[in-house]
Amino acid sequence: MKKTGVPTEITFQREWQANPTGKKIFYYNIKFDNGDKGYFSTNVNPQTKFTVGQSVDYTYEQDKNKDGTDKVDRYNKPVMKVDKYKEPFVAGGARKVMSKPHENRSIAASVALECSIDYLKDKQGITQEVIRLMSDFLYAYLIKDNICFVQEVDKWDSPEIQLSIQKQAALRRAVQSSALLDITSKEKLITVSDYYNEFINKKSNM
């Protein structure tokens, strides 16, 4: 199970070596701010997998015996195994890269701010608050009805990511043509952006 948490305590447990010339494995106990606790292993000491106070994605699962049964501790509680999360692999050995929702929202917010400044730069009486309100309006437009802003999707193959990129490009072009087309309202700006977005989408699907 993939989870996200902040390690609050990491303590050395033991080391293990299969034979005198074999590699050593070091075991550590770990606790997270969300209440999860378990152990992890590494081949370096001191360990470098986790850092106390630093948020991290990790896997959290019931440890198993060799026969497939659940491991339990001496108090008959499940033994939980922890490891640093790794993106899944796809066919051919290439690692599947997942796009994070917070990263996509950050990009959309940056584009919204950039477009707001470019659209308003030649107008009179513009204040920081006016730019902020315009940015909020354009940000809401950019993230509307796209799941890549609320959940992870494939960074390279997801149609949601491509649609997001197209929409941002269309908005930029609408801002660039605002003087040419006499775009005097944010509502008209969105209408033109949608028109450009439809054009881009049609050409990309030919």
C-alpha positions in Angstrom: 0.0 0.0 0.0 1.4 3.4 -1.0 1.2 6.0 1.7 2.6 9.4 2.5 3.9 10.5 5.9 6.7 12.2 7.9 9.1 10.0 9.9 9.2 11.0 13.5 11.6 8.4 14.9 14.1 6.1 13.3 16.1 3.7 15.5 18.7 1.0 14.6 17.5 -2.5 15.4 20.1 -5.1 14.3 22.4 -6.2 11.5 22.4 -9.5 9.7 25.0 -11.3 7.5 24.4 -14.6 5.8 28.1 -15.6 6.0 31.4 -14.0 7.0 32.0 -12.8 3.4 28.4 -11.8 2.6 26.9 -8.4 2.5 25.5 -7.0 5.7 21.8 -6.0 6.0 20.9 -3.4 8.5 17.4 -3.2 10.1 15.8 -0.1 11.5 12.5 0.6 13.3 10.5 3.6 12.0 7.5 5.6 13.2 5.5 8.1 11.2 3.4 11.1 12.2 0.2 9.3 11.0 0.7 6.5 13.5 2.2 3.9 11.2 5.2 2.0 12.5 7.2 -0.9 11.3 10.7 -1.8 10.1 12.8 -1.4 7.0 16.1 -2.8 5.8 19.1 -1.3 4.0 22.6 -2.3 3.0 24.2 0.9 4.4 24.7 2.1 8.0 23.8 4.7 8.9 20.7 4.4 6.7 19.8 7.0 4.0 16.3 5.9 3.0 14.3 8.0 5.3 14.9 11.4 7.1 13.1 12.4 10.3 10.9 15.4 9.6 10.9 15.0 5.8 7.7 13.9 4.1 8.1 10.8 1.9 6.0 8.3 -0.1 6.4 4.8 1.2 4.9 1.3 1.1 3.3 -0.1 4.2 2.4 -3.8 4.2 2.0 -6.9 6.3 5.3 -8.8 6.3 5.2 -12.5 5.3 6.9 -15.7 6.4 8.5 -17.8 3.7 5.4 -20.0 3.6 3.2 -17.0 2.9 1.7 -16.7 6.4 1.6 -13.4 8.2 4.5 -12.5 10.5 3.5 -11.5 14.0 5.6 -10.2 16.9 5.7 -11.7 20.4 2.6 -9.8 21.4 0.7 -11.4 18.4 0.6 -8.1 16.6 1.3 -7.9 12.8 4.8 -7.1 11.7 4.6 -4.2 9.3 7.3 -3.8 6.6 8.1 -0.3 5.3 10.1 0.7 2.2 10.6 3.9 0.2 8.0 4.0 -2.6 9.2 3.3 -6.1 7.1 4.0 -9.2 5.9 0.9 -10.9 7.7 -0.5 -13.9 6.0 -1.0 -17.3 6.8 -3.5 -20.1 10.3 -3.2 -21.4 11.8 -2.2 -18.1 11.0 1.5 -18.4 9.8 3.1 -15.1 6.3 4.4 -15.3 6.4 8.1 -14.2 3.3 9.4 -12.5 2.3 13.0 -12.6 1.5 14.4 -9.1 -1.8 16.4 -8.6 0.0 19.1 -6.6 2.6 19.5 -9.3 -0.1 19.9 -11.9 -2.0 22.5 -9.8 1.3 24.4 -9.3 1.9 24.6 -13.0 -1.7 25.7 -13.7 -1.4 28.4 -11.0 1.8 29.7 -12.6 0.2 29.8 -16.0 -2.8 31.5 -14.7 -0.7 34.2 -13.0 1.5 34.7 -16.1 -1.6 35.1 -18.3 -3.2 37.5 -15.9 -0.2 39.7 -15.8 0.1 39.7 -19.6 -3.6 40.4 -20.1 -3.7 43.3 -17.6 -0.3 44.9 -18.1 -1.5 47.7 -20.4 -4.7 48.5 -18.5 -5.2 51.3 -16.0 -5.7 51.1 -12.3 -4.3 47.6 -11.9 -3.4 46.5 -8.4 -2.1 43.3 -6.9 -5.6 42.3 -5.8 -6.9 42.7 -9.3 -4.1 40.5 -10.6 -4.9 37.9 -7.9 -8.6 37.8 -8.6 -7.9 37.4 -12.3 -5.4 34.6 -11.6 -8.0 32.8 -9.4 -10.5 33.0 -12.3 -8.1 31.7 -14.9 -6.8 29.0 -12.5 -10.4 27.7 -11.9 -10.8 27.6 -15.7 -7.6 25.7 -16.3 -8.2 22.9 -13.7 -12.0 22.5 -14.4 -13.1 18.9 -15.3 -9.6 17.4 -15.4 -8.7 14.5 -13.0 -5.0 15.2 -13.3 -5.4 17.9 -10.7 -6.9 15.6 -8.1 -5.2 12.3 -8.7 -2.1 10.7 -10.1 -2.0 10.0 -13.8 0.7 8.7 -16.2 2.9 11.7 -17.0 3.7 10.7 -20.6 0.7 8.8 -21.8 -2.2 10.3 -20.0 -4.8 12.1 -22.2 -5.6 14.3 -19.2 -2.1 15.7 -19.1 -2.2 16.4 -22.9 -5.5 18.2 -22.5 -4.1 20.3 -19.7 -1.1 21.3 -21.8 -3.4 22.1 -24.8 -5.7 24.2 -22.6 -2.8 26.2 -21.1 -1.4 26.8 -24.6 -4.8 28.0 -25.9 -5.2 30.4 -23.0 -1.7 31.9 -23.7 -2.6 32.4 -27.3 -5.9 34.0 -26.3 -4.0 36.5 -24.1 -1.6 37.2 -27.0 -4.4 38.1 -29.3 -6.5 40.1 -26.8 -5.5 43.4 -28.3 -6.0 42.2 -31.9 -9.5 40.8 -31.1 -10.4 43.6 -28.7 -11.0 41.2 -25.8 -12.2 43.4 -23.0 -13.6 40.9 -20.5 -12.4 37.8 -18.8 -15.5 36.0 -20.1 -14.6 36.7 -23.7 -11.0 35.7 -23.0 -12.3 32.3 -22.0 -14.5 32.0 -25.1 -11.5 32.7 -27.3 -9.4 30.3 -25.4 -12.0 27.6 -25.8 -12.1 28.3 -29.5 -8.3 28.0 -29.8 -8.3 24.8 -27.6 -10.9 23.2 -29.9 -8.6 24.1 -32.9 -5.5 22.6 -31.2 -7.5 19.4 -30.2 -8.8 18.8 -33.7 -5.4 19.2 -35.3 -3.8 16.9 -32.7 -6.3 14.1 -33.5 -6.0 14.2 -37.3 
